[in-house]
């Protein structure tokens, strides 16, 4: 057995990093109840996926991780939260429907323009 064999076995034993999901939503202020409800539903779905082994990909199954970012119902806070999510390594960004809130609409426009692109994130998606 070569000297590198234990390192290869150790690398295979390490679990793949989770797929980072970000929720940008009003989690404080007058619409906090709505934002918390959205988060609870997404968390439920993520827990179900992870309980079944995660997302099956060609390189192996990967778990999902959801991180919350508070837009506070404000445009600038939503943009700041979006930038923080991308900087933190989020691969997908989720938020309320653009027609439902001004912060969501503004964040969607920024994503479409690519103004928040990051070297660590190839593409962010608004749902």
C-alpha positions as CSV (number, residue, x, y, z in Angstrom):
1,X,0.0,0.0,0.0
2,X,1.4,3.4,-0.9
3,X,2.0,6.2,1.6
4,X,-0.9,8.2,0.0
5,X,-3.5,5.5,0.5
6,X,-4.5,6.5,4.0
7,X,-5.0,10.1,2.8
8,X,-7.2,9.0,-0.1
9,X,-9.3,6.9,2.3
10,X,-9.6,9.8,4.7
11,X,-10.6,12.1,1.9
12,X,-13.3,9.7,0.9
13,X,-14.6,9.4,4.5
14,X,-15.1,13.1,4.8
15,X,-18.8,14.1,4.2
16,X,-19.3,16.5,1.3
17,X,-20.0,20.1,2.4
18,X,-23.7,21.0,2.5
19,X,-25.4,22.9,-0.3
20,X,-25.9,26.4,1.2
21,X,-29.4,27.9,0.9
22,X,-30.2,31.4,2.0
23,X,-33.5,32.9,2.9
24,X,-33.7,36.7,2.7
25,X,-37.0,37.6,4.3
26,X,-38.5,40.0,6.9
27,X,-37.7,38.2,10.1
28,X,-38.3,41.3,12.3
29,X,-40.6,44.2,12.2
30,X,-44.3,44.3,11.2
31,X,-44.0,41.3,8.8
32,X,-41.9,39.1,11.0
33,X,-44.7,36.5,11.4
34,X,-44.8,36.0,7.7
35,X,-41.1,35.7,7.4
36,X,-40.9,33.2,10.2
37,X,-43.7,31.2,8.6
38,X,-41.8,31.0,5.3
39,X,-38.6,30.0,7.3
40,X,-40.5,27.2,9.2
41,X,-41.9,25.8,5.9
42,X,-38.5,25.8,4.2
43,X,-36.8,24.3,7.3
44,X,-39.4,21.5,7.3
45,X,-38.6,20.8,3.6
46,X,-34.8,20.9,4.2
47,X,-35.1,18.5,7.1
48,X,-37.1,16.1,5.0
49,X,-34.6,16.1,2.2
50,X,-31.7,15.6,4.7
51,X,-33.5,12.8,6.5
52,X,-33.6,11.0,3.2
53,X,-29.9,11.3,2.7
54,X,-29.7,14.7,1.1
55,X,-29.5,15.6,-2.6
56,X,-28.1,12.9,-4.8
57,X,-25.5,14.3,-7.1
58,X,-22.9,12.7,-9.4
59,X,-20.2,13.2,-6.7
60,X,-22.4,11.7,-4.0
61,X,-25.2,12.9,-1.8
62,X,-25.0,16.3,-0.2
63,X,-27.1,17.7,2.7
64,X,-28.9,21.0,2.5
65,X,-28.2,23.9,4.9
66,X,-30.5,26.9,5.2
67,X,-29.3,30.2,6.6
68,X,-31.7,33.1,7.5
69,X,-31.0,36.7,6.6
70,X,-33.3,39.4,7.9
71,X,-34.4,42.0,5.3
72,X,-36.3,43.9,8.0
73,X,-38.8,44.7,5.3
74,X,-36.4,47.4,3.9
75,X,-34.8,47.7,0.5
76,X,-31.3,48.4,1.7
77,X,-31.4,45.7,4.4
78,X,-32.6,43.2,1.7
79,X,-29.6,44.1,-0.5
80,X,-27.2,43.9,2.4
81,X,-28.6,40.5,3.4
82,X,-28.3,39.3,-0.2
83,X,-24.6,40.4,-0.3
84,X,-24.0,38.7,3.1
85,X,-25.6,35.5,1.9
86,X,-23.5,35.4,-1.2
87,X,-20.3,36.2,0.7
88,X,-21.2,33.4,3.2
89,X,-21.3,30.9,0.3
90,X,-25.0,30.6,-0.4
91,X,-25.5,28.7,-3.6
92,X,-29.2,29.5,-3.8
93,X,-31.1,32.6,-2.5
94,X,-34.8,32.4,-1.7
95,X,-37.1,35.2,-0.9
96,X,-40.8,36.2,-1.2
97,X,-42.4,36.7,-4.5
98,X,-41.2,40.0,-6.2
99,X,-44.7,41.2,-6.7
100,X,-45.4,40.9,-3.0
101,X,-42.9,43.3,-1.6
102,X,-40.6,46.2,-2.7
103,X,-37.5,44.7,-1.0
104,X,-38.0,41.4,-2.9
105,X,-38.5,43.2,-6.2
106,X,-35.4,45.3,-5.7
107,X,-33.3,42.3,-4.7
108,X,-34.5,40.4,-7.7
109,X,-33.4,43.2,-10.0
110,X,-29.9,43.3,-8.5
111,X,-29.6,39.5,-8.9
112,X,-30.6,39.7,-12.6
113,X,-28.1,42.5,-13.2
114,X,-25.4,40.5,-11.6
115,X,-24.5,43.4,-9.2
116,X,-24.0,41.0,-6.3
117,X,-21.9,38.4,-8.0
118,X,-19.1,36.8,-6.0
119,X,-16.2,34.7,-7.0
120,X,-17.4,32.0,-4.6
121,X,-20.9,31.9,-6.0
122,X,-21.5,31.0,-9.6
123,X,-25.2,31.7,-9.6
124,X,-27.9,32.7,-7.2
125,X,-31.5,32.0,-7.8
126,X,-34.6,33.8,-6.6
127,X,-37.7,31.7,-5.9
